[in-house]
Structures are given as C-alpha cells and as structure tokens.
Amino acid sequence: MDKKLAQKSFLLKDPKTLLLFVAVSLCFKNTHSIGLLLFGVITCFEVYQLFRNKISNQYFFTIYFYLLIYASIFYDSIHKIILCILLLFFLKLIVNRKIKSRIPKKLNEYLFLMIFILITLNHLIFPPYLKGLDIFIYFLLIPLLFLGIKKLHFKICIITSLKVYITSVFIASVLLFIINIFQRKLMSSVHTFFSEPIGLSHVYMGVFLGTSNMFLLYLNSKKKSFISPITDSIFFMFNTALMAYIGSRLALLTSCFILLLFIYQKIKIKPIKKITIIFVLTVIFIFLASENSRFKRGTQEISALYTAVKTENKQNLIDNSWKNMYLRYLAYDYTFKELKTSWFLGIGMQNVEKKISEKIIADGYKYFQGINTHNQYLHFFIGMGILGFLFFIFFIFFLLKNKEINIYFILFFCFIMLTESVLVRGKGILLFSFFALLFLNKKFVNDKDCSHC
C-alpha cells in the first residue's frame, strides 16, 4: 500500500485492518471457514470500538467500503456479509441522526432499483414465485448503499477504489497460481478450471480480469497510474495472458478491442497512420488468438455446426448437442422460437434456463445440458417480455450516454453481454452495479482529496 495513503487514512495504520484484508484473502473453497472466522472476530472488535467511540464513523465506513471492493472476487458470501454490515451501519446512523429521507435529483440509483422492482414483479407473475430472486438482490442493495453514502456524506475516492479492485484481482490470480501448482493442475494448454478454488468459472474470472484492464486504461486516461506506467502495462499484459490461458475468449477479445480503441484515441498522429497501426495490431491479435487451442476448437465447432444446420442434419446436432457451440446454438434457436408466443410478458426470469432446456431435450437432443440464453439482452427479453427488454435497452443507453461513466468499463460489459448472461449471476451484478454507480456518482465522491493516489 502507498505510504502517503497509509499516513492519511486507515491503511496499514492499524494491524487489524491488514488482518481483515488477509481474512478476505483466505476465502477460497477449502479455507473460507478460517477466513470467515478471522473476519468475524476482528469485525466484532471493530463494532465494539465503534460503539465505544474509539473509532470514527468515517474510519469504520472507509475500512468496510474498500473491503467490499476487495472481497468482490473471493469465494463464498464474504462480500454479502460486508455489504450487509455497511447497510446496517447506515441504518443505525440514519435512526440516530433522525435524517429525513430526500429524493436525490438524479435518477442513477432509481434506475437500478427499477430493474429490481421489474424483476420482482416478473417473479410474482410466473411460478415458482420468488424462486431465484435472491440472485438479483444486488440490484437492490448496491443502490441502497450509494443512497446511504450520499445521505450521510461519507467520503469516497474513485481512484483508490479502482486500485483496491486491481489489487484484489491480482492477489487472487497469484494465489490461484500457487494453489494450482500445489494441486498439480497447471497445464501447458488452456486451463478452464483455473479459477474453481474461488468459485468462479473461466468466463467470470475473465470478466474480473477484463474489468481490471479497463480500470488500468481509465487510470492512464486520467494521467494516473496503479503503480507506474511501465508496471501498469505489465499488469495489463498479465491479465490478458491469463484470460488467454483460462480460455475466456470474449473477455480476451473485448479487452484487446478496447485496448485498440484506447491506442487510437491516445496516439497523436495522422488518421491514416492510426488506422495502419490499429490494423497491424488487429492482425497480430487475430493471429495470436488463432493459435490458442480453445479458439481453434471453437472455430472447428462453429464450422461443423454451420454445415449441420445448412444441410438440416438433425442427427449431427443431436450427437453433438453436448458441445459448447451446439449448446449455444440450440439455446438461441429455441429462445427465438419461444419469443414468437411469449414476447409480451416473457416466461419468467426464473424459468428461462429450465423451460428452454426442457423443450430442447423433449425434441430429441438427449445430450443437451441445461444452459441459459448466454445473451443478456435476449435473456431479459424472453424472461420479462417486451416491456422489461425495452427498459433494459433504455438503461444501457442511459449509461452509454452519461458523461460521468467510464466508457471502457461500460463498453466491456456491453460486449460481454452479447454472449453471456452476466447479470443473472450475483458476481456479475455486483461488479456491474457497484462500479457503474461509483462512476455515476462522481460529483458526490471525494476525489479532490485523493492527490496521494
């Protein structure tokens, strides 16, 4: 941690703070009970000190706010526990101070809350009622967190927040390498099970790594750095190489595409030279991607799938319906078929995977394994119907057009959502809603006091 920052705030000033971060770092599949126990003991002591006025409200908030960011990638429900601690802390302050609720002028939090309300209503329309609603709870809790921060006038630094997140992703990645080495699971080819010890699939690990890259680009665009420009470049390459290693294809391609966009905006030369440089880099990226075994396998599957569909070879589709590209094609195909009769109200967010999969299997695709639509836009459409879909599209355009938002971050998610339903998983919703609201609330945060960053 930065020494100047340590002198000005909580970092490294109190050994208990460092232990809290260590406790979160222990939250892996086989060690999360130890991490939760250590976290619980220290938190009880911190709460005791808070009630005895040994530490300030700002101090307590600062610790757990950055701890929430740090915990986002780690295993189990540690991030939910931290989020609930912060919300209960806010509730105590609001009750004690008797603060009257005022509606902020901006709609930022309310748009996120509206998504949760629409999903809740959707769950109440379609049985099994309310099942799976807890997955979307971050659409409720994260907006409440930021409303509380603004009402209680707590100080936040966006730059520090991004640095904590980048640190979290890097430390988790290093620990995963250590665990995989000891378990003798490291392979020379693609390792899609690399991130299992923290309960993440290769897809979501790629989302975390890609988001870290987006924040490195953002820091550079603001003439800031995580450590230094050279070191930040090394971190970017490390994240990119790890995405390739774990086979997170779209996160890797999106990260590279946005890097090219960043380079195009950054370099100050004639447009024709910019285009030439970008073209050469694109060719290099495509060549490197084509050498990746998972990309090769995916390309071969797509080619075979295209031939089977074009020749109407259903037997080929049945025999290969367990393969990744075939799974996705069947999920897309049957989702569009279902939309013809369910376009108005949808079929219920909690029913998308089950209902579509049942129809596919009933049509003879016996090797098919249940998956969701693998497209967030399509998932909202089939789940909540045309009204929910149009609101979601409006929501995305609102974010894209907002001058406060980090364009690299929102573009990354917009592309990822083309082939993944990232906002029907807790980790994806947490990451998206938290940082979207963090950027949207720039005017309320305390970045002016972050000169040490």
C-alpha positions in Angstrom: 0.0 0.0 0.0 1.1 3.6 -0.6 2.9 5.0 2.4 1.4 8.5 1.9 -2.1 7.0 1.9 -1.2 5.0 5.0 -0.3 8.2 6.8 -3.5 10.0 5.8 -6.1 7.2 6.3 -6.6 3.7 7.7 -4.3 1.6 5.5 -1.6 -0.1 7.5 -2.1 2.3 10.4 -4.0 -0.3 12.3 -2.8 -4.0 12.1 -6.4 -5.1 12.4 -7.2 -3.5 9.1 -4.4 -5.5 7.4 -5.8 -8.7 9.1 -9.2 -8.0 7.7 -7.9 -8.0 4.2 -5.9 -11.1 4.9 -9.0 -12.8 6.2 -10.9 -12.0 3.0 -7.8 -13.3 1.0 -8.3 -16.6 2.8 -11.8 -17.1 1.3 -11.2 -20.0 -1.0 -13.2 -23.2 -1.2 -11.1 -25.1 1.3 -10.1 -22.2 3.6 -13.1 -19.9 3.6 -14.2 -21.1 7.1 -10.9 -19.9 8.5 -11.2 -16.6 6.7 -14.8 -16.0 7.8 -13.9 -16.8 11.4 -10.9 -14.4 11.5 -13.1 -11.8 9.7 -15.9 -12.2 12.3 -13.6 -11.9 15.3 -12.0 -8.7 14.0 -15.3 -7.2 12.9 -16.8 -7.8 16.3 -13.9 -5.9 17.9 -14.3 -3.1 15.3 -18.0 -2.8 16.0 -17.3 -2.7 19.8 -14.8 0.1 19.3 -17.3 2.0 17.1 -20.0 1.8 19.8 -17.4 2.9 22.4 -16.4 5.9 20.2 -12.9 4.6 19.9 -13.0 4.9 16.1 -14.9 7.4 13.9 -17.8 6.6 11.7 -15.8 7.7 8.6 -12.9 5.3 9.7 -15.3 2.4 10.0 -17.0 3.1 6.7 -13.7 3.5 4.9 -12.4 0.2 6.0 -15.5 -1.8 5.1 -16.2 0.1 1.9 -12.8 -0.7 0.4 -13.0 -4.2 2.0 -16.3 -4.7 0.0 -14.4 -3.9 -3.2 -11.5 -6.2 -2.3 -13.9 -9.1 -1.4 -15.8 -9.0 -4.7 -13.7 -11.7 -6.4 -13.2 -14.0 -3.5 -15.1 -17.2 -2.6 -18.4 -17.7 -0.7 -20.7 -14.9 0.7 -18.0 -12.7 2.3 -18.9 -9.8 0.0 -22.6 -10.1 1.0 -21.7 -10.1 4.7 -19.6 -6.9 4.3 -22.4 -5.2 2.3 -25.0 -6.1 5.0 -22.6 -4.7 7.7 -22.4 -1.4 5.8 -26.2 -1.2 5.3 -26.9 -1.9 9.0 -24.3 0.7 9.9 -26.1 3.2 7.7 -29.4 2.3 9.2 -28.0 2.9 12.7 -26.7 6.3 11.7 -29.9 7.3 10.0 -32.0 6.3 13.0 -29.7 8.0 15.5 -29.5 11.2 13.5 -33.2 11.2 12.6 -32.3 12.1 9.0 -35.3 12.8 6.8 -35.3 10.9 3.5 -34.8 13.2 0.5 -35.1 12.0 -3.1 -31.8 12.9 -5.0 -32.3 14.9 -8.1 -30.5 12.3 -10.3 -32.1 9.0 -11.3 -28.9 6.9 -11.0 -29.8 4.7 -8.1 -33.5 4.6 -9.0 -32.9 3.1 -12.4 -31.1 0.2 -10.8 -33.8 -0.1 -8.2 -36.4 -0.1 -11.0 -34.7 -3.1 -12.6 -35.1 -4.9 -9.3 -38.7 -3.9 -9.0 -39.5 -5.2 -12.5 -37.7 -8.5 -11.9 -39.6 -8.8 -8.6 -42.9 -8.2 -10.3 -41.9 -10.7 -13.0 -41.2 -13.3 -10.3 -44.7 -12.7 -8.8 -46.4 -13.3 -12.2 -44.7 -16.6 -13.0 -44.4 -19.6 -10.8 -42.4 -20.8 -8.9 -43.0 -17.4 -7.3 -39.9 -15.5 -5.9 -37.6 -18.5 -6.6 -34.2 -17.2 -7.5 -35.0 -13.6 -6.7 -32.0 -13.6 -4.2 -29.7 -13.7 -7.2 -30.8 -10.2 -8.2 -30.6 -8.8 -4.7 -27.5 -6.6 -5.6 -29.8 -4.5 -7.9 -31.5 -3.6 -4.6 -28.6 -3.5 -2.1 -26.0 -1.6 -4.1 -28.2 1.3 -4.9 -29.2 1.5 -1.3 -25.5 1.5 -0.4 -24.9 4.6 -2.6 -28.0 6.3 -1.4 -26.8 5.9 2.1 -23.3 7.2 1.2 -24.8 10.4 -0.3 -27.3 10.9 2.5 -24.7 10.5 5.2 -22.0 12.5 3.3 -19.3 9.8 3.5 -16.1 10.4 1.6 -15.1 8.1 -1.3 -12.2 8.1 -3.7 -12.7 6.6 -7.1 -9.0 6.3 -7.8 -8.4 4.4 -4.5 -11.4 2.2 -5.2 -10.1 1.2 -8.6 -6.6 0.5 -7.1 -8.1 -1.7 -4.4 -10.0 -3.7 -7.1 -7.0 -4.1 -9.3 -5.0 -5.3 -6.3 -7.8 -7.8 -5.4 -7.8 -9.3 -8.8 -4.0 -9.6 -8.9 -3.7 -11.1 -5.5 -6.5 -13.6 -6.2 -4.7 -14.6 -9.5 -1.4 -15.1 -7.8 -3.0 -17.2 -5.1 -4.8 -19.3 -7.7 -1.5 -20.0 -9.4 0.0 -21.1 -6.1 -3.0 -23.4 -5.4 -2.9 -24.9 -8.9 0.8 -25.5 -8.7 0.4 -27.4 -5.4 -2.6 -29.4 -6.8 -0.6 -30.1 -9.9 -3.3 -28.8 -12.2 -1.3 -26.3 -14.2 -1.3 -27.3 -17.9 0.5 -26.1 -20.9 -2.7 -25.7 -22.9 -6.0 -23.9 -21.9 -6.9 -24.4 -18.3 -10.7 -23.6 -17.9 -10.8 -24.8 -14.3 -8.1 -22.5 -13.1 -10.4 -20.3 -11.0 -12.5 -23.0 -9.4 -10.9 -22.6 -6.0 -12.6 -19.2 -5.6 -15.9 -20.5 -7.1 -15.6 -18.7 -10.4 -15.9 -20.2 -13.9 -13.4 -19.2 -16.5 -15.9 -16.9 -18.0 -16.4 -14.9 -14.8 -12.7 -14.9 -14.0 -12.2 -13.4 -17.4 -14.8 -10.7 -16.6 -12.9 -9.8 -13.4 -9.5 -9.7 -15.3 -11.0 -7.7 -18.2 -12.6 -5.2 -15.8 -9.2 -4.8 -14.1 -7.7 -4.0 -17.5 -10.5 -1.4 -18.2 -9.6 0.3 -14.9 -5.9 0.4 -15.8 -6.8 2.1 -19.1 -9.1 4.5 -17.2 -6.3 5.5 -14.7 -4.0 6.1 -17.6 -6.6 8.3 -19.4 -6.8 10.4 -16.2 -3.0 10.7 -16.1 -2.9 8.4 -13.0 -1.4 5.0 -12.6 -1.9 2.0 -10.4 1.9 1.9 -9.6 3.7 3.3 -12.6 3.0 3.4 -16.4 5.5 0.6 -17.1 4.3 -1.6 -14.2 0.7 -0.9 -15.2 1.5 -2.2 -18.7 2.9 -5.4 -17.2 -0.2 -5.8 -15.2 -2.3 -5.4 -18.3 -0.3 -8.0 -20.2 -0.5 -10.4 -17.2 -4.3 -10.1 -17.1 -4.5 -10.5 -20.9 -2.2 -13.6 -20.9 -4.2 -15.1 -18.0 -7.5 -14.6 -20.0 -6.0 -16.5 -22.9 -4.7 -19.2 -20.6 -8.0 -19.9 -18.9 -9.9 -19.7 -22.2 -12.1 -16.7 -21.5 -12.5 -15.9 -25.2 -14.9 -13.0 -25.3 -13.3 -11.2 -22.4 -9.9 -11.5 -24.1 -11.2 -10.3 -27.5 -13.1 -7.4 -25.9 -10.2 -6.4 -23.8 -8.0 -6.3 -26.9 -10.6 -4.4 -28.9 -10.9 -1.7 -26.3 -7.2 -1.5 -26.0 -7.0 -0.8 -29.7 -9.7 1.9 -29.2 -7.7 3.4 -26.4 -4.5 3.4 -28.5 -6.4 5.1 -31.4 -7.6 7.8 -29.0 -4.2 8.2 -27.3 -1.7 8.5 -30.1 -1.5 11.9 -31.8 -0.6 11.2 -35.4 -2.4 11.4 -38.8 -5.6 9.3 -39.0 -4.2 7.2 -41.8 -1.2 6.2 -39.7 -3.5 5.5 -36.7 -5.6 3.2 -38.9 -2.5 1.4 -40.2 -1.2 0.8 -36.7 -4.6 -0.4 -35.5 -4.9 -2.7 -38.5 -1.4 -4.3 -37.9 -2.2 -4.8 -34.2 -5.6 -6.3 -35.1 -3.9 -8.8 -37.4 -1.4 -9.7 -34.7 -4.2 -10.2 -32.2 -6.1 -12.4 -34.6 -3.1 -14.5 -35.3 -2.3 -15.0 -31.7 -5.9 -15.9 -31.0 -5.9 -18.4 -33.8 -3.0 -20.2 -32.1 -5.0 -20.6 -28.9 -6.3 -24.2 -28.6 -9.7 -23.2 -27.3 -10.1 -20.7 -30.1 -9.2 -23.3 -32.6 -11.6 -25.8 -31.1 -14.4 -23.2 -31.1 -13.7 -22.3 -34.7 -13.9 -26.0 -35.7 -17.1 -26.5 -33.8 -18.7 -23.4 -35.5 -17.7 -24.7 -38.9 -19.2 -28.2 -38.2 -22.3 -26.6 -36.7 -22.8 -24.4 -39.7 -22.6 -27.4 -42.0 -25.1 -29.4 -39.9 -27.6 -26.5 -39.8 -27.2 -25.7 -43.5 -27.8 -29.4 -44.5 -30.5 -29.9 -41.9 -28.6 -32.7 -40.4 -30.5 -33.1 -37.1 -28.7 -36.3 -36.2 -25.4 -34.5 -36.2 -27.0 -31.8 -33.9 -28.3 -34.5 -31.6 -25.0 -36.4 -31.4 -23.0 -33.2 -30.7 -25.6 -31.3 -28.6 -23.3 -31.6 -25.6 -20.6 -29.4 -27.2 -20.3 -25.8 -26.3 -21.2 -24.2 -29.6 -24.0 -26.6 -30.3 -25.4 -25.9 -26.8 -25.4 -22.2 -27.5 -26.9 -22.5 -30.9 -29.8 -24.7 -29.6 -30.4 -22.3 -26.7 -30.5 -19.3 -29.1 -32.7 -21.2 -31.6 -35.3 -22.3 -29.1 -35.3 -19.0 -27.3 -36.3 -17.2 -30.5 -39.0 -19.8 -31.1 -40.3 -19.2 -27.6 -40.4 -15.5 -28.2 -42.9 -15.9 -31.0 -45.6 -16.8 -28.4 -44.2 -15.2 -25.2 -42.8 -11.9 -26.5 -45.2 -9.7 -24.4 -44.8 -10.9 -20.8 -42.0 -13.4 -21.3 -41.7 -16.7 -19.4 -40.3 -15.5 -16.1 -36.6 -14.8 -15.3 -36.5 -17.8 -13.0 -37.8 -20.1 -15.8 -35.6 -19.2 -18.7 -32.9 -21.9 -18.4 -35.3 -24.7 -17.3 -38.2 -24.1 -19.7 -36.0 -23.6 -22.8 -33.8 -26.7 -21.9 -36.8 -28.9 -21.3 -38.1 -28.1 -24.8 -34.8 -28.8 -26.4 -34.4 -32.2 -24.7 -38.1 -33.0 -25.5 -37.3 -32.6 -29.2 -34.7 -35.4 -29.0 -31.5 -33.6 -28.1 -30.8 -36.0 -25.4 -27.2 -34.9 -24.7 -28.1 -31.3 -24.2 -27.2 -29.8 -20.9 -29.3 -27.0 -19.4 -27.8 -23.6 -20.0 -29.3 -20.0 -20.0 -29.5 -17.9 -23.2 -25.9 -16.8 -23.0 -27.0 -13.4 -24.1 -28.1 -10.8 -21.5 -30.3 -8.8 -23.9 -32.1 -11.9 -25.1 -32.4 -13.2 -21.5 -34.2 -10.0 -20.4 -36.5 -10.3 -23.5 -37.5 -13.9 -23.0 -37.6 -13.5 -19.2 -39.6 -10.3 -18.8 -41.1 -9.7 -22.2 -41.0 -6.6 -24.4 -41.5 -4.0 -21.6 -38.7 -5.4 -19.5 -36.5 -5.7 -22.5 -37.1 -2.1 -23.7 -36.4 -0.8 -20.2 -33.1 -2.7 -20.1 -32.1 -1.2 -23.5 -33.0 2.3 -22.3 -30.9 1.6 -19.1 -27.9 0.6 -21.2 -28.2 3.7 -23.5 -28.5 5.9 -20.4 -25.2 4.5 -19.2 -23.5 4.8 -22.6 -24.6 8.4 -23.0 -23.8 9.5 -19.4 -20.7 11.7 -19.4 -19.7 10.5 -15.9 -19.5 6.9 -16.8 -16.2 5.2 -17.6 -16.7 4.3 -21.3 -14.1 1.5 -21.2 -16.0 -0.2 -18.4 -19.5 0.1 -19.9 -18.3 -0.9 -23.4 -16.6 -4.0 -21.9 -19.9 -5.1 -20.3 -21.9 -4.3 -23.4 -19.8 -6.6 -25.5 -19.6 -9.4 -22.8 -23.4 -9.4 -22.6 -23.7 -10.4 -26.2 -22.6 -14.0 -25.4 -23.0 -14.2 -21.6 -25.9 -13.5 -19.3 -23.6 -11.9 -16.7 -26.5 -10.0 -15.0 -28.2 -13.2 -13.8 -25.3 -14.1 -11.6 -24.5 -12.5 -8.3 -20.9 -11.7 -9.0 -21.7 -10.1 -12.4 -24.5 -8.0 -10.9 -22.3 -6.9 -8.0 -19.4 -5.9 -10.3 -21.6 -4.1 -12.8 -23.9 -2.2 -10.5 -21.3 -1.2 -8.0 -18.8 0.4 -10.4 -21.5 1.8 -12.7 -22.9 3.7 -9.7 -19.5 4.6 -8.4 -18.7 6.4 -11.7 -22.2 7.9 -12.0 -21.8 9.5 -8.6 -18.5 11.3 -9.3 -19.9 14.6 -8.1 -20.7 13.2 -4.7 -17.4 11.5 -4.0 -14.3 13.0 -2.6 -11.7 12.6 -5.4 -10.3 16.1 -4.7 -8.8 14.7 -1.5 -7.1 11.9 -3.4 -4.0 13.7 -4.5 -1.9 10.9 -2.9 -3.4 8.5 -5.4 
